[in-house]
Structure formats: structure tokens, C-alpha cells
Amino acid sequence: EDELGNATTEKITFTVDTKAPEISLKTPDTTGTIYISSNGTVTLRGEARDAIGFKHVEIKLGTKTLEPVKIDSEETWTCTIAGSDLASDVSTNVIITAIDDAGHTSSLPVFNVYKDTKKPDLVLKNIDNGTIITEQDLKDGKFTIKGSWNDNGGSGLSGDLSKLEYKLNSGDWTPISTTNSEWSQEITLTEGKGQTISFKATDAVGNEQTRDLKEILIDLSLPTI
């Protein structure tokens, strides 16, 4: 308004945002460390809400920040972490933060993802390349092979992918039942030389260790004279 009483009115529209956004993670279960292989992935899915408006969801892997994740019209978000995003054979902190248009933030509890690149250890205790097996080594017609396996702090030896197997020559892989690191397996053998017995250990993310024992001689008959 000037000295003569002329006045001009201008309307200003503004938004007051004093609340932080809400964010949740629906999958996967993050109560423990999540393990993946070198070429594996883990997909994060969650929801995010804000009374005024969102900017994006930010995901950090240790000190590395991924591309911003957008929130869709149904207030959900998805992000896939690849093995190539992670350092090998160490736990990586995952920090998930929602950021609204006003710059307010909310973060979820930190959890860990571990990229396991190491093969499990597989030890055979009573057989090796060139072993000669005779009838004196058998019990009820079967030879018992003893060994151990472990994963040295990796993804472990339990889970859908984890298994221990053996096969004779070009036969099929046969499961070995085991509940701990020590194992034994009875095998029915056929007489002959130059045979191969193979063993394969697979950890929880699919890393495989194979041992092929070659030139096994199985002699179950007495000589003739």
C-alpha cells in the first residue's frame, strides 16, 4: 500500500512439512546376514509413505551409494543388489533411507549382505588317488569312505543348495547324508582297475568343490595258481 492508499495484494501458496517419511522393508528377512554368490542377486521390496511427497529411496552398500530408487504410485519400491555391487567374502552394511521433498529422512535398521566366492573344503580321510581296495577292506560287501567338509565362515552348509554327493566312474551323483562336518558313506564297489570315485560339496549359495580320485584298483578276488 502506498501513501495515497493504493494497495496491491499477492497470494503466496506454500507447504509446511514437519514430518519425516515412513519406510518399511517387506522382503527379504534381514534378521540375519544375507548370503549371495558372485553372480547372485538379492531383491529388496518395501513400502514408503509421506504426507506431502517423496524424493526417492537411497540405498548405500558400505560407502557405495546406488542409483536413487523411485517410489511407485502404490507407495512401493524395489531394488536389486547384484554380486558385482559387493566386495568379496566380507559382510557389507546395507543402509536404506527414505528422503521426502522437504529433505526429511527416515532410515531402516542396518543389515548385512555377504558375497561368498569361496568353495567349501572337502577332505577325504581314508582314500586317495591310486588306492587299492581289497575284500579285507569291505564290511558286508561295502567300503566305507570317511571325510569332512566345512565352509570356513562362508554361507554355510545348510540350505536348499547345500549338498554333499559322490559318484562312481560315469554314474549319477548320489547324495551323502550328513548332519555335521564329519561324514561317512558306504559304497558298493565293482571289481576292476582304473576306476574313479568323485565327490562334490556345494555350499548354501552354490559354490562347488569337486574331488576326483583316479586310478582306484578294486581287487576282490584271490589269485589263481
Secondary structure, 3 states (H helix, E strand, C coil): CCCCCCCCCCCCCCCCCCCCCEEEEEECCCCCCEEECCCCEEEEEEEEECCCCEEEEEEEECCEECCCECCCCCCEEEEEEEHHHCCECCEEEEEEEEEECCCCEEECCCEEEEECCCCCEEEECCCCCCCEEEHHHCECCEEEEEEEEECCCCCCCCCCCCEEEEEECCCCCEECCCCCCEEEEEEECCCEEEEEEEEEEECCCCCEEEEEEEEEEEECCCCCC
